[in-house]
Amino acid sequence: MHAMSDTQRRTRLGRRHLLAPSVRAASAVSVADAVVALHATDAATVFLSTCARLAEAGVDTVERALYEDVSLVRLLSMRNTLFTVSSGLAPYVNASNARAVAAKERRTFLAHLHDDGNGLGENWLIETEKATLAALTARGSATGSELSAAVPALRTKITIFPGKKQETVQGVATRVLRVLAAEGLIRRDRPRGSWTSSQFRWTAAESWPAGDLAEAQAEVALRYLRSYGPATEADLKWWTGWGLGQVRTALAATAAEEVQLDSGATGWVSPGDTEPEPALEPWAALLPALDPSAMGWADRGFHLPAEHRPALFDRAGNIGPTVWWNGEIVGGWAQRADGEPVWRLLSDIGRDATTAIEAEASRLSEWVGETRITPRFRTPLERELTA
């Protein structure tokens, strides 16, 4: 069995995730494909993650891909989380993950309608969805409140968890739109505010073909291994949200090869991908909360010292903004109210590294401009830096 050292894994990360200056990408689609999927729960993360990997960073480049070319699409998919993927990969992600998520969203919503006890059910939901799609098609693009004004059924309120401690009254508009989006019938259009806003307009979309589940999972697993390999079964299971049986079936379908990791665990790489890669030039990066390079593995020991975790993660396990040096997380960063990026190093990395980090902070400030960024998930270090 081939051995794959932690040093080699960090070299792969820098090259394959387009983080070293010499390998940065020319397009947002190239970035998305390089990391397979960009976390999109926090709208700003898509832009920050992409621009960190672009040779020429700019908001316009990402917005063009999201809203004009629609070469990037948002999908509620892996781990029931919102991701942004390329339009070429989207049908596979839809079949491997998003389709099951959409079915669960519909079942859950129908159960809430039933529990409300006012006779609302599947027929009501179908008719409401038809009316919503018709209103959206007529307008081209609309906010949730605009659609609610046009479709009376969207103004309905139901009681969630009646008779229980968590009982609450909830409007249905958000839930109807969430189901339609999960099924690929509508998509998120430009937000009402800046690129950091999650208050999106909606526009109609064409759903993807059903696709074969096993074929789609094999394709997603192969893409993951090419970008994140070597990875363990546990890594792939965590990243995809699949069951262990599905993970093993997908790995077998890709003809993945085993390698020995420094941790003693068995890792998997894509076929023929066992040879070491040449070293990269020294590189630094300031990556946002939930960046794929920080969230891509269940076991991140090869790039994240255990002693750094308390400062960089929130209580739910979400990682905040991170500072990287040559493939290792060495600190965290934040943006002050005046717009200045500020960071704290948690590792002693020397003067050259500090100079490189300063250059990345300057690059970040240049393209972010007057925009102010507050991560949705606040971590101890990020809070300290902005106090």
N, C-alpha and C positions, 0 to 999 in steps of 0.2 A: 504494500500500500504506500502511495506517495505521501510525504509529509508536507504540511502547509503551515509555516510559522506565522506567528502573530505579526511579525514585521512584514511578511509578504502579504498578509491580509490587509494591512494598512496601506501598502503600496497599491494594491488592487482597488481599494476604496477610493484613494485619491485620483486614480486614472479613470476608473469606470464610472464614478459618480461626478466626473468632470470638475473636480475641485482645484486641481493644480492649474496655474495660469496657462501652461502650454497645451492643455487639453480642453479648455473651455469651449462651449458650443456657440454656434451661430444662430440657432433658433430655439424657441421655447419648446417645440415638439421634440427636438433632439434631447433636451434636458429631461423632459417627462419620460421619454423612452429609456434614457440612461438609468433612471432610478425606478423605472416601471410605473410608479404612481406617486403623485405629490399629495401630501396631506392637505385637505381643504376645509377642515372643520373651522379653522381660523382663516378668513379670507386673505389676510395679509401674508400668511405662510406661503401660499402659491407663488406670490410675486417675489418674496424674499428668497425662497429656495431656488427659484428659477434664475433670478438675477445674480445670485452668488455664483452661478455656473455659466453665465453668458459672457462671451468675450466683450460684448458691448451691452452693458446692463441698461434697461429702460422699461418703464411701466408700459409705454405704448406697444412694445414688442409682445408683452404678455397679453395685454388687452386685445390686440389684434387676433391672436390665436384663440382666445376665449370667445370673443363676441362677433368678430367679422369673418375670419376663415372657419371658425368653429373646428379648428384642428386639435383643440383641447376641449375635453368635455368633463363635467363633474358627474360622478356616480356615487350613490350610496351603496357601498360594496363591502370590501374586506372588513371584517370585525364590525359590521354595521356602522361603518365610518364613512364620511364623505371624502372621496379622493378625486383628484383630477388626473386623467389619463389621456393619451393621444387618441384621436378618432380611429386610428388603425387598430389599437389594442382594445378599444371600448367593447366591441362585440364579444371578445373572449372574457373580459372582466364581467360583462353582463351575464353571460351564460354560466360562468364559474362561480359567481358570488351574488351579483346584484339581483338576479332573478329570484333567488331564494329570499333575499332581504325584502324585496317587493311583496312577495307572497305573504311573508310574516307581517309586514306593515298592514296589509289589507285585512288579514285575519284579526289582528289586534284591534284595528279600528272598528271592524264589524262587531267584535265582542263588546266594545265600549258602547256602540249604538244599541245593541241588544240589552245591555245592563241598564241603560238609561230608562228603558221602560215606556217610551213614547211611540213605539211602533215603527221606528226608523230601522231600516235593514238594508239588505243588498240591493233591492230594487231602487230604494231612495238614493243610495250611493251611486248607482249606475246613472240614474237620471241627473243627479247633481254633477257628476263628472262630465256628462255630455253637455250640459248647459255651460259648465265652466270652460270646456274646450272650445265651444262655439263662441263664447264671449272673448276668449283669448285670441282665437283666430281672427275675429272681426277687428280686434284692436292691434294685433301684431305683437304688442308687448304691454304688460300691465303689472302693477303691484298687487299684492294680496288684497289690500284695502280697496283698490279700484275694481277688482274682480268681485269682491263682496258687495260692492255697491250695485254691480250689474246683475248678480245672481243672488236672488233672495235666499235661496237654500243655504248659501255659504254663511249667512248671518245666524244660522241656527246655533243654539247653545245646548249642550248636553251635560249631564252629571256623570263625572268619572268616579269610579269606586264608590257607588252609593251605599250609605250605611256603614262605611268603614272610616277609620281615623283619617285617612288621606283623601276623603271625599272632597271634590272640588267641581266647580262649574267651569266648563271650557267651551270656547267657540270651535266650530268644526273646520273653519276655512284653512287653517294651517295644516290640519290632518289630511284634508282632501288634497291639497296641493302637494303634500309630502308623498302621498300614495301615487299620484299622477307622475311626479318626478321620479320616484323609485322605479316605476314601470316604464320610464323613458318616453312618456307621452308629452311631457313638457320639460323645459330645461331652464336653468338660471341664466338670465340675461344680465345686462349691466346693472350694477347696484344703484340705489337712489343717491348714495353719497360718493365718497372717493373709493379708490381701489381697496381700501382697508375695510370697507363696510360689508356686512353680511345681510343687509336689507335689500335683497335682489328683486328686480323685475323678473317676470316670467314670460316665456314665449313658447309657442307650440313646437313640438319636435316629432320626428318619426322614430318609433321604437325599432330596436334591432331585431333581426331574426332570432328565433329561439336558440339555435345552436345546440351542439351536442355537449353535454356536461363533461364527460370524460375527456373529450378532445380539448375543450376549453381549459380545464384544469391542468392538463399536460402542458398547454401553451403558456399559461400563466406561470406554472412552476419552472419551465425552462427559462422564461424571461427573468424570473427572480434569481435563478442560479447564475445566469450570465452576469447579472448586476451585483449580487450579494454573495455568491459562492466564494469560498466554501461556507455552507450553512448546514446546521444539523436538522434532523427531522423536527425537533422541537421549535427551531427557528421558523421553518416553513409553516408549521402548524399554527404558531402564534401569529405570524404575519398575515396568513390567508384567512384564519378562522375556521379552517376545515377540520374534520375529524382525522384522527391518526390513520385510519384505514384509507381515507381519500388521499392523504399526503403520501403514503407509501405506494398507492396505485399510481399517482401522478409521477413520483420519482422513477418508478419502474418504466413508465411510458416514455420518459425523457431519455432513458438509458444513462442516467446520471452515474458518475463514478465516485468512489469513496476516496477520502484523503484523511490522514491522521492530523489532528489539530494539537497545538501546544497544550491545550487543556486536558488532553487525553481522550477527548470525545472524537467520534467519527463524524466528519463533515462530508458534504456532497457538493460536487461541481458539475457543470454541464459536460457533455461528452468531449473528451480530448483537451479539457481545460486544466490540466494538472501541472503544466510547466511553470516555473517562476517567471515573473515579469521584471524587466529592468527597473532600477530605482528611478524615481521622479526627482525633479528639482525640489528643493525645500519649498513648502507652501503653507499658507495660513488661510483660515476662513472664519467668517462670522456667520453662523447659520441660525435660522429662526427656531422658535419653539415648534416641536413636532416635525422637524426636518427629517426626510427619509433616511439620511445617513446616520442619524442618531436613533431612529425608531425601527430600523430594518431587521433587527435580530432580537430574539428573546434573551440571549446571552451576549451582552455587549462588552464582556471583559477584555477583549483584545483591543478595544479603542477607548474604553471608559474605566479609569481607575475607580475601584469600589468606594474609596474614601471621598470621591467627588459627588456621589449620588445625592446625599441629603441636601446639598445646596442647589442642585440643578433640577430636581423633580418636585412636582406637587404631590399632594397626598393620594391622588388617583393614579399616579404613575406616569403622568405626562411630563416629558422633558421640556425645559425652557430653552431660551436662546443660549447657544454654546459657542465657545471659542476653540478652534482646532489648530493644531500644529503637526504637520506631517502624519495625518491620519489618526491622531489621538485627541480626545477632548481634554483641554488643559485649563478651561475656565468658562465663565459665562459673561454675557454682555446685556446691556439694556440701552434704551434711548431716553435721555433726560427730557424734561419739559421744554428745554430750549432747543431740542433737536440733536444735541451732541451725543454720539455713541460713547458709552463708558463701559469699561470691562474690568473684571478682576481675574487674575491668574490664580489657579489653584495648584499649579505645578511650576517648578523652577525650570524655565526653558531657555534662558539666556538672552543676550542683547539682540542677536540677529532675528530671533523669533519675535521679539517685541517690536522691532522695526517693521517686520512683515505684517504684523497684526495692525499696527498703526496705519499702514498703507491700505489695508482692507477696510478699516474704519473710515478712512477718508473716501475711499471708493463708494462705500455704502452711503455716506452722507451726500455725496454728489448726486446720485440718482434718486435718492429718497426725497431730497429737497425739503420743502416745508411740511411734508406729511409727518404726522406724529403717530407712533405705533405703540400700542399697549397689548401685549399678548392676552388672549382669552384665558389662558391658564397661567396664573401667576405662581412663580416659584420663589423660594426664600431668597436666593441670591438676586434675582431680578428685582424683587421688592426692595431689597437693601440698596441696590444701586440707584434706584429712583426715589429713595426716601428724601 
